């Protein structure tokens, strides 16, 4: 049986040494209810992670940790307008990502390299 190919990512500003990844990571977080946080379902380390707001969203979505809020509050999230993206991020645990929005049905997409 052939060995699974590995992709080597050179060290960047958020890493100190080269990272090896085994698979692409992709997750769609549907924020089914307004004003309710939803956690990423994935697990494990994900590098070169991009967080993207669907271009068809009705308004801004916010991402952050388990206490993320939309706009105000004590732990305001990072806002993304429809079609906006941020990254790359290197996360030790992708399940740390949570999203919230003010419009039911808005979507956040996570894409990166898992390993």
Secondary structure, DSSP 8 states (H G I E B T S, - for coil): ------EEE---TT-SS-EEE-EEEEEEEEE-STT--EE----S-EEEEEEEE-TT-SS-EEEESTT-BSSSSSSB-EEE-TT-EEEEEEES-GGG-EEEESSTTEEEEEEEEE-
